[in-house]
């Protein structure tokens, strides 16, 4: 079946936009084809720094012919209504027929349209796609026929467009609304590597296109470019006794900067290796897109870097590496100067400067925030067994590196630099580590601190931020979260749960406790959902939503999840639902509420006697286990209800003719409902 090949060749597309742009091209074209009834097989999009490409395979050669019967106005309707119907259906009035229905006679139009050739559809679809492409940033370039600026925008100037369907060019012009589109028309011509290829390249289809580009030094597939960079860089590093420090994000970015990747190794002057490794790697990756290397034996950063050239140099890359060394030398010299200057003053001496930095107009300065953090951190330390003196010291110095020269230049290393400066000042190691870790965790993959001093300061910092912004009603709304409060809440959750802490959050949250606990419960649902826990289980355990012990909450959810994954658990849940449904119906009918306990002396059959006896045995054990937070034992006790409950529903008629017996049996069902509701709100469990 026919194949569609599209390429839009342009000046350099920013690396950060390429993946999204390839996806958007695929989505817009495929959705457009599907919208007009064209079927296709697979569709694959590609992006390089200078091109977006899409291949759609097994695409219909033409739209299917359309034959549709459409009902119109009732016979006798005003002429205007009938004429409007004819116009919309594209038929003459005399072509209408009449159909009799139980609701009256209606005009019927039989619409027949021959399907358009796919090439015609593409000729309409591709210009629309180019004109409406959702670049986050775009530009106008060149001039229209009247010498005025073009109306067409693209991320960078477009140089050529390929549109091939079944090997033939789909002719169209990008022009629209008086804009000449710079004379860009579709063809079968592309261009290879900017420096290592010369002249136009004619292609006949995707396989030909891909191979000719490779011959012209263009690797079309970004995953191949990443693989080549990784493999060649590792090989060069290994030959020098080094290894590449993994950096997946940088690898993604660099693969979007080159069409023919050639890794090269350069040297960092030894005099700069006294600068903290984090500063070196930050300036290397942020400003120069260099990969850092480390010694295989010691694990320490090596005085080498890996850059990725976009061409095969005649001298093997010697001049390119030397040029990159010169550029890096200037960058790192600045960093070393800042580092040397910073070491001349202690962290503590910098504290007064924090009073001049506004944290938030309504929440005071950073200096004021530090005082609040110190007080809160000490309170937390006393609850989790951290050293209060070290905690107070770490909290006091935690933000001091914000006013250093290095952090001013490289904000990414805040906290990390505080650790270096603290150790240089002779501070306790636990204090220094807490300064570095108090920002953590900043995401789901970030390491979570475990040292009690660091945990105390990290919790205090995040809780102060959350309570402060909630107090001034600056809460996240929809997708907007300008102060990263969702991330802060998830950080608090991880710090508490992963360290098994038992904290009274309601007391720590103060006057905003109710609203903030609801916010935390929502964040916890997100966190547990990512771990495969359904939100309804969390809702069941939360009940009224008053629970503020996150560790206890998570353990209870885990036990409930495990219980409901067993056959006993599923059957007990089914029994709860059955009992609740009967009670809801009968309570509504009687205008009464049936709660236990049922009168054991009124039990008339063995099955209700057995159920009552089992409840008398099970519930004290379950309550004891619940109070001792032995949640697995609690669920195990509940499992013992399964058989007598099943037997009760099989053998006992709840709605007995005897009114007293009926009421007592409904109270027994009320016992089942009430017993399980003591453990969790089973009514909130879905499925």
MARMITI-998562 format. One line per field, with one value per residue (C-alpha): residue number from 1; residue in three letters; x, y, z. Coordinates in steps of 0.2 Angstrom, whole numbers, plus 5000, padded with zeros to 4 digits. Layout:
N
nr: (NUM, ...) .
rest: (ala, ...) .
x: (X, ...) .
y: (Y, ...) .
z: (Z, ...) .
//
This chain:
687
nr: (1, 2, 3, 4, 5, 6, 7, 8, 9, 10, 11, 12, 13, 14, 15, 16, 17, 18, 19, 20, 21, 22, 23, 24, 25, 26, 27, 28, 29, 30, 31, 32, 33, 34, 35, 36, 37, 38, 39, 40, 41, 42, 43, 44, 45, 46, 47, 48, 49, 50, 51, 52, 53, 54, 55, 56, 57, 58, 59, 60, 61, 62, 63, 64, 65, 66, 67, 68, 69, 70, 71, 72, 73, 74, 75, 76, 77, 78, 79, 80, 81, 82, 83, 84, 85, 86, 87, 88, 89, 90, 91, 92, 93, 94, 95, 96, 97, 98, 99, 100, 101, 102, 103, 104, 105, 106, 107, 108, 109, 110, 111, 112, 113, 114, 115, 116, 117, 118, 119, 120, 121, 122, 123, 124, 125, 126, 127, 128, 129, 130, 131, 132, 133, 134, 135, 136, 137, 138, 139, 140, 141, 142, 143, 144, 145, 146, 147, 148, 149, 150, 151, 152, 153, 154, 155, 156, 157, 158, 159, 160, 161, 162, 163, 164, 165, 166, 167, 168, 169, 170, 171, 172, 173, 174, 175, 176, 177, 178, 179, 180, 181, 182, 183, 184, 185, 186, 187, 188, 189, 190, 191, 192, 193, 194, 195, 196, 197, 198, 199, 200, 201, 202, 203, 204, 205, 206, 207, 208, 209, 210, 211, 212, 213, 214, 215, 216, 217, 218, 219, 220, 221, 222, 223, 224, 225, 226, 227, 228, 229, 230, 231, 232, 233, 234, 235, 236, 237, 238, 239, 240, 241, 242, 243, 244, 245, 246, 247, 248, 249, 250, 251, 252, 253, 254, 255, 256, 257, 258, 259, 260, 261, 262, 263, 264, 265, 266, 267, 268, 269, 270, 271, 272, 273, 274, 275, 276, 277, 278, 279, 280, 281, 282, 283, 284, 285, 286, 287, 288, 289, 290, 291, 292, 293, 294, 295, 296, 297, 298, 299, 300, 301, 302, 303, 304, 305, 306, 307, 308, 309, 310, 311, 312, 313, 314, 315, 316, 317, 318, 319, 320, 321, 322, 323, 324, 325, 326, 327, 328, 329, 330, 331, 332, 333, 334, 335, 336, 337, 338, 339, 340, 341, 342, 343, 344, 345, 346, 347, 348, 349, 350, 351, 352, 353, 354, 355, 356, 357, 358, 359, 360, 361, 362, 363, 364, 365, 366, 367, 368, 369, 370, 371, 372, 373, 374, 375, 376, 377, 378, 379, 380, 381, 382, 383, 384, 385, 386, 387, 388, 389, 390, 391, 392, 393, 394, 395, 396, 397, 398, 399, 400, 401, 402, 403, 404, 405, 406, 407, 408, 409, 410, 411, 412, 413, 414, 415, 416, 417, 418, 419, 420, 421, 422, 423, 424, 425, 426, 427, 428, 429, 430, 431, 432, 433, 434, 435, 436, 437, 438, 439, 440, 441, 442, 443, 444, 445, 446, 447, 448, 449, 450, 451, 452, 453, 454, 455, 456, 457, 458, 459, 460, 461, 462, 463, 464, 465, 466, 467, 468, 469, 470, 471, 472, 473, 474, 475, 476, 477, 478, 479, 480, 481, 482, 483, 484, 485, 486, 487, 488, 489, 490, 491, 492, 493, 494, 495, 496, 497, 498, 499, 500, 501, 502, 503, 504, 505, 506, 507, 508, 509, 510, 511, 512, 513, 514, 515, 516, 517, 518, 519, 520, 521, 522, 523, 524, 525, 526, 527, 528, 529, 530, 531, 532, 533, 534, 535, 536, 537, 538, 539, 540, 541, 542, 543, 544, 545, 546, 547, 548, 549, 550, 551, 552, 553, 554, 555, 556, 557, 558, 559, 560, 561, 562, 563, 564, 565, 566, 567, 568, 569, 570, 571, 572, 573, 574, 575, 576, 577, 578, 579, 580, 581, 582, 583, 584, 585, 586, 587, 588, 589, 590, 591, 592, 593, 594, 595, 596, 597, 598, 599, 600, 601, 602, 603, 604, 605, 606, 607, 608, 609, 610, 611, 612, 613, 614, 615, 616, 617, 618, 619, 620, 621, 622, 623, 624, 625, 626, 627, 628, 629, 630, 631, 632, 633, 634, 635, 636, 637, 638, 639, 640, 641, 642, 643, 644, 645, 646, 647, 648, 649, 650, 651, 652, 653, 654, 655, 656, 657, 658, 659, 660, 661, 662, 663, 664, 665, 666, 667, 668, 669, 670, 671, 672, 673, 674, 675, 676, 677, 678, 679, 680, 681, 682, 683, 684, 685, 686, 687) .
rest: (unk, unk, unk, unk, unk, unk, unk, unk, unk, unk, unk, unk, unk, unk, unk, unk, unk, unk, unk, unk, unk, unk, unk, unk, unk, unk, unk, unk, unk, unk, unk, unk, unk, unk, unk, unk, unk, unk, unk, unk, unk, unk, unk, unk, unk, unk, unk, unk, unk, unk, unk, unk, unk, unk, unk, unk, unk, unk, unk, unk, unk, unk, unk, unk, unk, unk, unk, unk, unk, unk, unk, unk, unk, unk, unk, unk, unk, unk, unk, unk, unk, unk, unk, unk, unk, unk, unk, unk, unk, unk, unk, unk, unk, unk, unk, unk, unk, unk, unk, unk, unk, unk, unk, unk, unk, unk, unk, unk, unk, unk, unk, unk, unk, unk, unk, unk, unk, unk, unk, unk, unk, unk, unk, unk, unk, unk, unk, unk, unk, unk, unk, unk, unk, unk, unk, unk, unk, unk, unk, unk, unk, unk, unk, unk, unk, unk, unk, unk, unk, unk, unk, unk, unk, unk, unk, unk, unk, unk, unk, unk, unk, unk, unk, unk, unk, unk, unk, unk, unk, unk, unk, unk, unk, unk, unk, unk, unk, unk, unk, unk, unk, unk, unk, unk, unk, unk, unk, unk, unk, unk, unk, unk, unk, unk, unk, unk, unk, unk, unk, unk, unk, unk, unk, unk, unk, unk, unk, unk, unk, unk, unk, unk, unk, unk, unk, unk, unk, unk, unk, unk, unk, unk, unk, unk, unk, unk, unk, unk, unk, unk, unk, unk, unk, unk, unk, unk, unk, unk, unk, unk, unk, unk, unk, unk, unk, unk, unk, unk, unk, unk, unk, unk, unk, unk, unk, unk, unk, unk, unk, unk, unk, unk, unk, unk, unk, unk, unk, unk, unk, unk, unk, unk, unk, unk, unk, unk, unk, unk, unk, unk, unk, unk, unk, unk, unk, unk, unk, unk, unk, unk, unk, unk, unk, unk, unk, unk, unk, unk, unk, unk, unk, unk, unk, unk, unk, unk, unk, unk, unk, unk, unk, unk, unk, unk, unk, unk, unk, unk, unk, unk, unk, unk, unk, unk, unk, unk, unk, unk, unk, unk, unk, unk, unk, unk, unk, unk, unk, unk, unk, unk, unk, unk, unk, unk, unk, unk, unk, unk, unk, unk, unk, unk, unk, unk, unk, unk, unk, unk, unk, unk, unk, unk, unk, unk, unk, unk, unk, unk, unk, unk, unk, unk, unk, unk, unk, unk, unk, unk, unk, unk, unk, unk, unk, unk, unk, unk, unk, unk, unk, unk, unk, unk, unk, unk, unk, unk, unk, unk, unk, unk, unk, unk, unk, unk, unk, unk, unk, unk, unk, unk, unk, unk, unk, unk, unk, unk, unk, unk, unk, unk, unk, unk, unk, unk, unk, unk, unk, unk, unk, unk, unk, unk, unk, unk, unk, unk, unk, unk, unk, unk, unk, unk, unk, unk, unk, unk, unk, unk, unk, unk, unk, unk, unk, unk, unk, unk, unk, unk, unk, unk, unk, unk, unk, unk, unk, unk, unk, unk, unk, unk, unk, unk, unk, unk, unk, unk, unk, unk, unk, unk, unk, unk, unk, unk, unk, unk, unk, unk, unk, unk, unk, unk, unk, unk, unk, unk, unk, unk, unk, unk, unk, unk, unk, unk, unk, unk, unk, unk, unk, unk, unk, unk, unk, unk, unk, unk, unk, unk, unk, unk, unk, unk, unk, unk, unk, unk, unk, unk, unk, unk, unk, unk, unk, unk, unk, unk, unk, unk, unk, unk, unk, unk, unk, unk, unk, unk, unk, unk, unk, unk, unk, unk, unk, unk, unk, unk, unk, unk, unk, unk, unk, unk, unk, unk, unk, unk, unk, unk, unk, unk, unk, unk, unk, unk, unk, unk, unk, unk, unk, unk, unk, unk, unk, unk, unk, unk, unk, unk, unk, unk, unk, unk, unk, unk, unk, unk, unk, unk, unk, unk, unk, unk, unk, unk, unk, unk, unk, unk, unk, unk, unk, unk, unk, unk, unk, unk, unk, unk, unk, unk, unk, unk, unk, unk, unk, unk, unk, unk, unk, unk, unk, unk, unk, unk, unk, unk, unk, unk, unk, unk, unk, unk, unk, unk, unk, unk, unk, unk, unk, unk, unk, unk, unk, unk, unk, unk, unk, unk, unk, unk, unk, unk, unk, unk, unk, unk, unk, unk, unk, unk, unk, unk, unk, unk, unk, unk, unk, unk, unk, unk, unk, unk, unk, unk, unk, unk, unk) .
x: (5000, 5006, 5018, 5018, 5034, 5035, 5050, 5051, 5069, 5074, 5087, 5092, 5078, 5081, 5085, 5072, 5058, 5062, 5054, 5038, 5038, 5040, 5026, 5015, 5019, 5013, 4998, 4992, 4995, 4988, 4972, 4969, 4970, 4959, 4946, 4943, 4941, 4959, 4966, 4984, 4996, 5011, 5017, 5034, 5041, 5059, 5068, 5086, 5093, 5088, 5073, 5056, 5051, 5036, 5033, 5015, 5014, 5000, 4990, 4974, 4976, 4959, 4944, 4930, 4915, 4901, 4883, 4873, 4854, 4850, 4833, 4827, 4812, 4795, 4784, 4775, 4789, 4793, 4802, 4817, 4820, 4819, 4830, 4843, 4842, 4845, 4860, 4868, 4866, 4871, 4856, 4842, 4825, 4818, 4830, 4822, 4811, 4798, 4799, 4784, 4787, 4776, 4780, 4775, 4782, 4799, 4810, 4825, 4841, 4852, 4870, 4883, 4901, 4916, 4931, 4945, 4962, 4974, 4986, 4973, 4969, 4988, 4989, 4976, 4982, 5000, 4999, 4986, 4998, 5013, 5002, 4995, 5010, 5010, 5028, 5031, 5041, 5042, 5048, 5043, 5056, 5059, 5046, 5030, 5026, 5023, 5040, 5031, 5035, 5028, 5013, 5020, 5029, 5040, 5053, 5067, 5067, 5060, 5072, 5063, 5048, 5046, 5029, 5029, 5014, 5017, 5034, 5026, 5027, 5011, 5011, 5006, 5012, 5013, 5006, 4990, 4980, 4991, 5007, 5019, 5026, 5044, 5041, 5041, 5033, 5033, 5046, 5057, 5073, 5082, 5099, 5112, 5124, 5127, 5146, 5150, 5137, 5135, 5120, 5103, 5097, 5083, 5073, 5059, 5053, 5057, 5070, 5079, 5078, 5085, 5100, 5104, 5104, 5115, 5127, 5126, 5131, 5114, 5108, 5089, 5085, 5088, 5089, 5103, 5112, 5111, 5117, 5132, 5136, 5135, 5145, 5159, 5161, 5162, 5175, 5186, 5184, 5188, 5204, 5210, 5205, 5190, 5171, 5157, 5146, 5128, 5118, 5103, 5095, 5111, 5112, 5095, 5099, 5116, 5108, 5097, 5112, 5120, 5116, 5132, 5139, 5158, 5163, 5179, 5189, 5196, 5207, 5203, 5218, 5224, 5223, 5204, 5201, 5201, 5184, 5170, 5165, 5147, 5152, 5163, 5150, 5136, 5146, 5151, 5134, 5124, 5135, 5145, 5135, 5150, 5149, 5160, 5171, 5177, 5191, 5186, 5195, 5192, 5176, 5182, 5179, 5193, 5202, 5194, 5177, 5168, 5161, 5152, 5156, 5144, 5157, 5172, 5187, 5202, 5214, 5204, 5196, 5212, 5208, 5190, 5195, 5208, 5195, 5183, 5197, 5200, 5181, 5180, 5195, 5187, 5171, 5180, 5192, 5177, 5170, 5187, 5187, 5170, 5175, 5191, 5182, 5168, 5181, 5186, 5170, 5161, 5143, 5138, 5145, 5133, 5117, 5113, 5113, 5098, 5087, 5089, 5082, 5063, 5056, 5038, 5030, 5018, 5029, 5044, 5063, 5073, 5081, 5064, 5061, 5077, 5071, 5055, 5064, 5076, 5061, 5051, 5066, 5071, 5052, 5053, 5070, 5063, 5050, 5061, 5076, 5088, 5101, 5092, 5109, 5115, 5098, 5097, 5114, 5110, 5094, 5102, 5115, 5104, 5101, 5117, 5125, 5111, 5122, 5138, 5146, 5146, 5127, 5123, 5131, 5126, 5109, 5108, 5122, 5113, 5114, 5128, 5139, 5133, 5140, 5157, 5158, 5152, 5165, 5178, 5172, 5174, 5156, 5150, 5148, 5130, 5127, 5136, 5126, 5110, 5113, 5116, 5101, 5088, 5082, 5079, 5069, 5065, 5057, 5051, 5068, 5078, 5087, 5077, 5088, 5088, 5099, 5088, 5096, 5094, 5077, 5072, 5078, 5071, 5054, 5054, 5059, 5045, 5032, 5036, 5033, 5017, 5009, 5015, 5007, 4991, 4990, 4990, 4978, 4991, 4986, 4989, 4974, 4972, 4989, 4996, 5008, 5020, 5027, 5030, 5019, 5014, 5032, 5035, 5020, 5027, 5044, 5036, 5027, 5042, 5053, 5040, 5035, 5052, 5059, 5044, 5041, 5027, 5022, 5007, 5005, 4989, 5000, 5014, 5002, 4993, 4979, 4979, 4979, 4962, 4965, 4983, 4979, 4966, 4980, 4992, 4979, 4977, 4996, 4997, 4984, 4995, 5010, 5002, 4994, 5011, 5015, 4999, 4987, 4970, 4963, 4948, 4958, 4965, 4948, 4942, 4956, 4955, 4936, 4932, 4949, 4955, 4971, 4987, 4999, 5005, 5015, 5001, 4989, 5001, 5003, 4984, 4982, 4995, 4987, 4969, 4976, 4984, 4968, 4957, 4968, 4964, 4948, 4943, 4945, 4935, 4921, 4921, 4919, 4905, 4896, 4898, 4890, 4876, 4873, 4874, 4862, 4849, 4850, 4849, 4833, 4825, 4830, 4822, 4806, 4805, 4811, 4823, 4842, 4847, 4863, 4870, 4871, 4858, 4850, 4859, 4844, 4833, 4844, 4833, 4844, 4862, 4869, 4864, 4870, 4887, 4889, 4885, 4897, 4911, 4908, 4910, 4926, 4933, 4929, 4939, 4954, 4952, 4950, 4965, 4976, 4970, 4974, 4991, 4993, 4995, 4985, 4990, 4983, 4968, 4964, 4968, 4955, 4942, 4945, 4938, 4921, 4920, 4913, 4899, 4894, 4892, 4882, 4871, 4866, 4864, 4852, 4844, 4829, 4833, 4815, 4806, 4788, 4790, 4794, 4805, 4815, 4817, 4822, 4835, 4842, 4844, 4853, 4865, 4868, 4871, 4884, 4893, 4892, 4898, 4912, 4920, 4917, 4928, 4943, 4940, 4925, 4922, 4908, 4921, 4929, 4925, 4924) .
y: (5000, 5018, 5027, 5046, 5054, 5072, 5082, 5100, 5106, 5122, 5131, 5124, 5119, 5121, 5104, 5106, 5108, 5094, 5079, 5088, 5095, 5078, 5071, 5086, 5084, 5065, 5070, 5084, 5074, 5057, 5066, 5075, 5059, 5050, 5064, 5062, 5043, 5038, 5023, 5019, 5007, 5014, 5032, 5037, 5054, 5060, 5076, 5082, 5100, 5104, 5094, 5086, 5071, 5059, 5043, 5035, 5018, 5008, 5024, 5022, 5028, 5037, 5041, 5028, 5034, 5040, 5035, 5043, 5044, 5060, 5065, 5083, 5094, 5087, 5088, 5104, 5114, 5132, 5133, 5141, 5126, 5114, 5125, 5126, 5107, 5105, 5117, 5108, 5091, 5097, 5091, 5099, 5099, 5088, 5075, 5073, 5058, 5057, 5044, 5039, 5037, 5036, 5054, 5060, 5061, 5068, 5073, 5062, 5066, 5053, 5060, 5052, 5058, 5050, 5049, 5061, 5055, 5055, 5066, 5080, 5078, 5079, 5095, 5103, 5096, 5099, 5118, 5119, 5110, 5121, 5137, 5131, 5122, 5124, 5130, 5137, 5151, 5155, 5168, 5177, 5178, 5185, 5195, 5192, 5198, 5216, 5217, 5217, 5204, 5187, 5181, 5163, 5159, 5144, 5141, 5145, 5149, 5134, 5130, 5116, 5104, 5086, 5078, 5061, 5050, 5033, 5040, 5055, 5073, 5080, 5098, 5112, 5129, 5135, 5152, 5158, 5174, 5184, 5177, 5170, 5158, 5163, 5152, 5136, 5122, 5103, 5093, 5077, 5087, 5088, 5093, 5084, 5089, 5108, 5106, 5088, 5087, 5098, 5100, 5094, 5076, 5069, 5055, 5043, 5036, 5034, 5020, 5030, 5046, 5038, 5030, 5045, 5056, 5044, 5045, 5064, 5063, 5064, 5051, 5053, 5043, 5052, 5036, 5031, 5047, 5045, 5027, 5033, 5047, 5035, 5021, 5031, 5042, 5027, 5019, 5035, 5037, 5019, 5020, 5034, 5024, 5034, 5032, 5044, 5051, 5046, 5061, 5056, 5073, 5080, 5066, 5070, 5088, 5085, 5072, 5086, 5098, 5086, 5077, 5067, 5065, 5064, 5063, 5071, 5072, 5088, 5092, 5103, 5112, 5105, 5122, 5121, 5104, 5113, 5120, 5108, 5095, 5101, 5118, 5112, 5100, 5113, 5125, 5112, 5105, 5121, 5132, 5121, 5104, 5094, 5077, 5075, 5060, 5051, 5040, 5022, 5017, 5032, 5038, 5056, 5068, 5068, 5083, 5078, 5082, 5075, 5086, 5081, 5088, 5089, 5084, 5073, 5084, 5081, 5082, 5070, 5083, 5090, 5108, 5107, 5099, 5113, 5126, 5119, 5118, 5137, 5141, 5130, 5138, 5155, 5148, 5139, 5153, 5163, 5149, 5147, 5166, 5165, 5150, 5158, 5174, 5164, 5155, 5172, 5174, 5161, 5156, 5164, 5181, 5181, 5179, 5198, 5198, 5187, 5200, 5210, 5196, 5196, 5178, 5184, 5201, 5195, 5182, 5192, 5190, 5175, 5180, 5179, 5163, 5156, 5161, 5152, 5136, 5136, 5136, 5123, 5111, 5110, 5106, 5092, 5086, 5083, 5072, 5062, 5060, 5072, 5082, 5099, 5109, 5102, 5104, 5122, 5126, 5118, 5127, 5144, 5141, 5132, 5147, 5157, 5150, 5160, 5176, 5168, 5172, 5154, 5151, 5168, 5162, 5144, 5143, 5124, 5121, 5129, 5119, 5109, 5124, 5127, 5110, 5114, 5131, 5123, 5110, 5124, 5134, 5119, 5115, 5098, 5085, 5082, 5101, 5102, 5087, 5094, 5111, 5101, 5090, 5102, 5106, 5087, 5078, 5089, 5076, 5057, 5051, 5063, 5055, 5057, 5062, 5049, 5058, 5065, 5082, 5084, 5077, 5089, 5104, 5098, 5096, 5112, 5122, 5114, 5115, 5133, 5136, 5127, 5134, 5152, 5151, 5143, 5156, 5170, 5160, 5157, 5139, 5129, 5131, 5119, 5117, 5133, 5130, 5145, 5142, 5123, 5119, 5102, 5097, 5103, 5093, 5077, 5080, 5081, 5065, 5056, 5062, 5056, 5039, 5034, 5037, 5030, 5045, 5048, 5066, 5076, 5086, 5095, 5103, 5107, 5115, 5126, 5137, 5130, 5112, 5108, 5114, 5109, 5091, 5090, 5095, 5082, 5069, 5073, 5073, 5056, 5049, 5054, 5047, 5030, 5029, 5030, 5015, 5005, 5009, 5014, 5031, 5023, 5013, 5029, 5037, 5022, 5023, 5042, 5041, 5058, 5064, 5068, 5057, 5067, 5052, 5049, 5033, 5025, 5030, 5022, 5006, 5004, 5007, 4994, 4981, 4985, 4983, 4966, 4960, 4965, 4956, 4939, 4929, 4931, 4950, 4951, 4940, 4951, 4967, 4958, 4954, 4972, 4978, 4966, 4970, 4989, 4988, 4978, 4990, 5005, 4999, 4993, 5008, 5020, 5009, 5009, 5026, 5019, 5015, 4998, 4997, 4983, 4975, 4962, 4952, 4935, 4927, 4930, 4921, 4907, 4897, 4890, 4902, 4918, 4911, 4906, 4924, 4932, 4921, 4925, 4943, 4942, 4933, 4943, 4961, 4962, 4955, 4966, 4982, 4977, 4975, 4991, 5001, 4993, 4997, 4979, 4982, 4965, 4956, 4966, 4962, 4943, 4944, 4951, 4937, 4925, 4933, 4926, 4909, 4913, 4928, 4918, 4905, 4918, 4925, 4908, 4901, 4916, 4926, 4943, 4950, 4937, 4938, 4940, 4959, 4956, 4943, 4954, 4969, 4959, 4952, 4969, 4974, 4960, 4966, 4983, 4975, 4969, 4986, 4995, 4982, 4985, 5004, 5004, 4998, 5008, 5016, 5001, 5011, 5021, 5006, 5005, 4990) .
z: (5000, 4997, 5008, 5013, 5016, 5023, 5027, 5033, 5031, 5041, 5050, 5067, 5078, 5097, 5104, 5118, 5105, 5094, 5102, 5105, 5087, 5080, 5090, 5085, 5066, 5068, 5078, 5066, 5050, 5057, 5065, 5049, 5038, 5050, 5051, 5032, 5033, 5027, 5035, 5037, 5046, 5056, 5057, 5063, 5066, 5067, 5071, 5069, 5072, 5054, 5049, 5055, 5045, 5045, 5036, 5036, 5029, 5021, 5018, 5008, 4990, 4991, 5002, 5001, 4991, 5002, 5001, 5015, 5017, 5027, 5034, 5032, 5037, 5039, 5023, 5023, 5032, 5026, 5009, 5018, 5029, 5014, 5003, 5018, 5020, 5001, 5001, 5016, 5008, 4991, 4981, 4971, 4978, 4965, 4970, 4988, 4992, 5005, 5019, 5030, 5049, 5064, 5068, 5050, 5033, 5031, 5016, 5013, 5003, 4996, 4996, 4985, 4984, 4976, 4988, 4984, 4980, 4995, 4986, 4985, 5004, 5008, 4997, 5008, 5025, 5024, 5022, 5036, 5047, 5043, 5046, 5062, 5070, 5089, 5091, 5109, 5101, 5082, 5070, 5054, 5041, 5023, 5014, 5004, 4986, 4992, 5001, 5018, 5031, 5029, 5039, 5040, 5056, 5060, 5073, 5061, 5042, 5031, 5017, 5008, 5010, 5004, 5001, 4993, 4991, 4983, 4976, 4968, 4973, 4980, 4973, 4984, 4989, 5007, 5002, 5010, 5011, 4999, 5007, 4994, 5007, 5000, 4985, 4995, 4986, 4989, 4980, 4982, 4987, 5003, 5009, 5019, 5033, 5033, 5032, 5026, 5011, 4996, 4984, 4983, 4986, 4977, 4985, 4980, 4997, 5015, 5013, 5000, 5010, 5025, 5017, 5006, 5022, 5030, 5015, 5017, 5036, 5044, 5056, 5056, 5071, 5088, 5097, 5085, 5088, 5107, 5106, 5095, 5107, 5122, 5115, 5107, 5123, 5134, 5123, 5122, 5141, 5144, 5134, 5146, 5162, 5165, 5164, 5158, 5172, 5167, 5162, 5153, 5151, 5144, 5132, 5126, 5123, 5114, 5103, 5097, 5093, 5080, 5065, 5064, 5082, 5085, 5103, 5108, 5124, 5131, 5147, 5162, 5169, 5185, 5194, 5192, 5200, 5218, 5213, 5219, 5206, 5207, 5201, 5187, 5181, 5182, 5171, 5159, 5156, 5157, 5147, 5136, 5135, 5140, 5149, 5165, 5167, 5183, 5188, 5188, 5204, 5215, 5208, 5209, 5195, 5182, 5174, 5158, 5148, 5134, 5120, 5105, 5088, 5073, 5060, 5056, 5057, 5046, 5061, 5071, 5081, 5089, 5085, 5090, 5107, 5110, 5106, 5118, 5131, 5129, 5131, 5146, 5154, 5153, 5161, 5175, 5179, 5184, 5194, 5203, 5206, 5214, 5225, 5231, 5236, 5245, 5256, 5263, 5273, 5284, 5282, 5298, 5293, 5278, 5288, 5290, 5271, 5271, 5279, 5263, 5252, 5251, 5252, 5248, 5250, 5263, 5271, 5275, 5271, 5269, 5286, 5294, 5286, 5293, 5311, 5308, 5301, 5316, 5328, 5319, 5315, 5334, 5338, 5325, 5331, 5348, 5341, 5330, 5341, 5331, 5341, 5344, 5345, 5328, 5321, 5326, 5319, 5302, 5301, 5305, 5291, 5279, 5267, 5270, 5254, 5244, 5246, 5240, 5223, 5217, 5221, 5213, 5197, 5198, 5208, 5204, 5217, 5232, 5247, 5240, 5241, 5259, 5263, 5256, 5265, 5282, 5281, 5277, 5292, 5303, 5306, 5312, 5298, 5302, 5301, 5284, 5277, 5283, 5274, 5258, 5260, 5267, 5249, 5246, 5240, 5225, 5214, 5214, 5208, 5220, 5235, 5252, 5267, 5281, 5294, 5308, 5308, 5289, 5290, 5304, 5294, 5277, 5285, 5294, 5278, 5267, 5281, 5284, 5265, 5264, 5280, 5275, 5258, 5264, 5277, 5264, 5253, 5239, 5235, 5219, 5207, 5192, 5184, 5191, 5206, 5205, 5222, 5219, 5234, 5227, 5226, 5244, 5250, 5241, 5249, 5266, 5263, 5257, 5272, 5284, 5276, 5270, 5287, 5296, 5306, 5318, 5318, 5323, 5307, 5313, 5327, 5316, 5303, 5316, 5310, 5292, 5297, 5290, 5272, 5272, 5278, 5263, 5252, 5259, 5257, 5239, 5236, 5245, 5233, 5219, 5227, 5231, 5214, 5206, 5217, 5211, 5225, 5220, 5226, 5234, 5246, 5253, 5254, 5263, 5276, 5278, 5282, 5289, 5283, 5300, 5299, 5301, 5304, 5287, 5292, 5300, 5286, 5273, 5283, 5285, 5266, 5263, 5274, 5267, 5249, 5253, 5262, 5247, 5235, 5244, 5241, 5259, 5258, 5242, 5250, 5266, 5255, 5245, 5262, 5268, 5252, 5253, 5271, 5267, 5252, 5262, 5277, 5265, 5258, 5274, 5284, 5270, 5270, 5289, 5293, 5306, 5308, 5313, 5323, 5333, 5344, 5340, 5354, 5354, 5364, 5349, 5336, 5329, 5317, 5318, 5305, 5314, 5330, 5322, 5314, 5331, 5340, 5327, 5328, 5347, 5345, 5330, 5334, 5351, 5342, 5327, 5338, 5349, 5333, 5326, 5342, 5342, 5324, 5319, 5303, 5295, 5311, 5311, 5293, 5296, 5310, 5298, 5286, 5299, 5296, 5278, 5281, 5294, 5284, 5268, 5277, 5285, 5268, 5260, 5274, 5283, 5278, 5284, 5281, 5292, 5294, 5313, 5315, 5331, 5322, 5306, 5317, 5326, 5310, 5303, 5318, 5315, 5298, 5306, 5317, 5301, 5293, 5309, 5313, 5296, 5296, 5312, 5302, 5286, 5277, 5265, 5257, 5248, 5240, 5221, 5209) .
//
